[in-house]
Amino acid sequence: MTCKKVVGIIGLGYVGLPLAYLAASKGYKVIGVDVDDKKINDFNNKLKMPKQLIHISKDNLNLEGCKNYDILKNADIIVVCVPTPTKGENEPDLSLIENVFDNLAPNLKKGVLISVESTIGPGMTKKYIINKLRESNNLQIDKDYRLSYCPERIDSGNKTLWIGNINRICGSTSKEGLDETIKFYRSIIDAKIIPMNSIEEAELVKVWENSFRNLNIAASNLLAKICDKYGLSVNMVIDGLRSKVEQFGMNYTYPGLGPGGHCIPEDIHYLISSVKEDCNMDMSFFEESANINDGMVYYALNKLKNKINQLNLESPKLLMLGISYKSNSDDLRCSKAMKLYDILKKEKYNVTYYDYVVDDRKESFEEDMKKHLDNIDVVILSCGHEKFLTYQFEKHKSIKLFFDCWNLLYKKYKYKSKFEYIGIGE
Ligand SMILES: NC(=O)c1ccc[n+]([C@@H]2O[C@H](COP(=O)([O-])OP(=O)(O)OC[C@H]3O[C@@H](n4cnc5c(N)ncnc54)[C@H](O)[C@@H]3O)[C@@H](O)[C@H]2O)c1
């Protein structure tokens, strides 16, 4: 493997870690910086190799992790992958980005290329990074450093698309910066790297695609509530709608507890905040979408409680299956299943949960299920991990109600089952 430039990656999480391994697998020396000791230890011992790269010998990977930003003084390219959460009343919280650049400023090699991958609203890269580096350290953009925005689109739990083959867009402050950025990403990623005219265009693409998905999910959740009122099957209606998709290329999602993770529910607030502040525009269209989705856990809770009352189940034993935010993923961030569990607990329901993906169980799934389902009155399918979908629940005679929060088993159980089956819009 040829020795190439030194790449620094700040933030060794869901985004930064596989990127670090990918860059190392292409011959770059990679320096990882994180505030978390365990992440650094795992990185230095090459313990969390992405499964897409397991064919590569670890000995060929030139990786070094450290908490101290000094180590980045020799980096030619620095990629920023720290979280950009929300705080308080859904305000963007850029304190981690600011902290990164406070630490980075005294440690930048002249001419270094910085690529920001963290999700950020339009205009924020300029406001929080370029201005900050100029004001605090007198560093001039495109003279002392180059800056690009090249957001990640990783999809947790996706078995085919990963960091190494997902198309990207990227914007920079200069043609040279853009060319260098595209060259870097093309050297490691086997997908399209599409140039934008500016950083702001790239920022807008990222938050718009996730906000649009939020809207799409909100529309399906609203449709599910309408179907509940009319006594219709939302899945049947969506299947009907999809017959148009085949010929006209529109898109529909399915309803559920609302989007989790820290992208779809949070990125919309970065868009809302930027546009309100910079353009003084009404963003209630998007605000309503976020409200609908955020309210779905309570909608589900009420539906569940009403059914328990209707069936006269006294002090029922509830089991939630799946606690992560998404099928086949162990990611618990902003998990709506976890939120539902917390509320049920708070309301003193006798509820437990089982999640073989999050807990990485070594025991047999069948044995686990048998144990957890013993004497359970109400099963809540709160996350659709694949083994749950093929499990034969009907063999457990104690189950009286099956609440399918994502309507994943409606074809199997809605019209024919030994227990009562309900879903969202079913
Ligand atoms: N996870 C996804 O599916 C996904 C997809 C697309 C975009 N994004 C965006 O990418 C960014 C990173 O997300 P993630 O999922 O990798 O987050 P993560 O929480 O998994 O990882 C972030 C890492 O950054 C570290 N960190 C925090 N503050 C730091 C600091 N000041 N200096 C150094 N390290 C620090 C944390 O310890 C953690 O290891 C976010 O902006 C997110 O919105 C995430």
The ligand as an ORCA input file, in Angstrom:
! r2SCAN-3c Opt
* xyz 0 1
  N     -25.305      8.320     12.606
  C     -25.870      8.589     11.449
  O     -26.609      7.751     10.922
  C     -25.582      9.911     10.733
  C     -25.906     10.005      9.379
  C     -25.633     11.172      8.716
  C     -25.091     12.249      9.395
  N     -24.816     12.157     10.733
  C     -24.237     13.333     11.397
  O     -22.857     13.072     11.668
  C     -22.491     13.700     12.914
  C     -21.883     12.659     13.846
  O     -22.874     11.692     14.137
  P     -22.533     10.273     14.756
  O     -23.765      9.471     14.585
  O     -21.256      9.752     14.260
  O     -22.361     10.679     16.300
  P     -21.764      9.736     17.458
  O     -22.341     10.233     18.716
  O     -21.931      8.289     17.103
  O     -20.205     10.025     17.420
  C     -19.664     11.264     17.671
  C     -18.318     11.094     18.369
  O     -17.790     12.400     18.598
  C     -17.150     12.398     19.860
  N     -17.020     13.786     20.322
  C     -17.946     14.588     20.888
  N     -17.429     15.804     21.126
  C     -16.151     15.773     20.708
  C     -15.099     16.714     20.696
  N     -15.271     17.960     21.133
  N     -13.891     16.335     20.196
  C     -13.702     15.075     19.738
  N     -14.674     14.139     19.720
  C     -15.878     14.475     20.198
  C     -18.032     11.519     20.716
  O     -17.358     11.024     21.847
  C     -18.418     10.417     19.729
  O     -17.509      9.326     19.775
  C     -23.747     14.371     13.446
  O     -23.788     15.708     13.061
  C     -24.852     13.619     12.753
  O     -26.022     14.395     12.626
  C     -25.022     11.003     11.405
*
